[in-house]
Amino acid sequence: MTTLSEPRLLHPRAIETKSMRLRPPHPHLRAGLLALSVALLAGCAIAKPRTDDPWEGFNREMYSFNDAADKAVIRPVAVGYRKVTSANMRRIVANFFANVKMPITIINDILQVDPKSAARNTGRFVVNSTVGFAGLFDPASEMELPPDETDFGVTLAKWGLPEGPYLVLPLVGSTTARDVWRLPVDNYFDPLGWYAKDHNLRFHAEYLPNAFYLITLRARGIEAEGLLEGVYDPYVFYRDAYRQRRLYAIYNGAPPADVIDQMQGTNDMDVDKLLDEQHAYENKASEKGKDNGKH
């Protein structure tokens, strides 16, 4: 995909006898050109998903590091949060953070040239921020303004930027060479990021709201930990689950069948081989359990 550059216009009155100077375009013209560029980019075809993993060695090391950090610090804190809060309290906290971060979705709806979603999410943000008492409650859902979420990684995908290799970052987790750009861009539109930049508190306490938000996300993930039981390779499970989740986000929950087949590799998948590997893993785990029971 070619990169669109903004043309510089030469106004006739800018021509002087002794020298020639270029005046910058009119602000309204500049804004129009930017909007046109975004619209053209948003019309690009979505690149096909990648199924390879060229950075697997590095990724596995980072996965092991993150897993160790999670077991040592992050998960215990999340478990403690669940113990001292009720399900209703956690839902209210989740509502609040979802509402606070809604500007990220609204901005990306605009960048994706999706005015319908932008208007709906703006309405949801206004309703929950007012009637919902700063987002603690969710009356917007009862008004047919359902929750929605998107980010700059999805925006880049809809602009036609290729996915790039799968990547695991320390204390961040799964991403890709394309999705990694959502970290700085979405943070720029994140009210929690604004708060951190505008305050300089003792012991860097300005980052506590964002840290607490991450803890709430980890606490919600505890309920899904049972999915990992009996998994042959947790790294591959997380990698494939991340790719599938992002694919559904890019295609608004309905990716084409051929795209799913390509990502899952179902056309050339050796099902019998995969079953044999899974059975071998289960038998090995069973024998290990018996040996531990004897000691």
Order of alpha helices (4+ residues) and beta strands (2+ residues): alpha-alpha-alpha-alpha-alpha-alpha-alpha-alpha-beta-beta-alpha-alpha-alpha-alpha-alpha-alpha
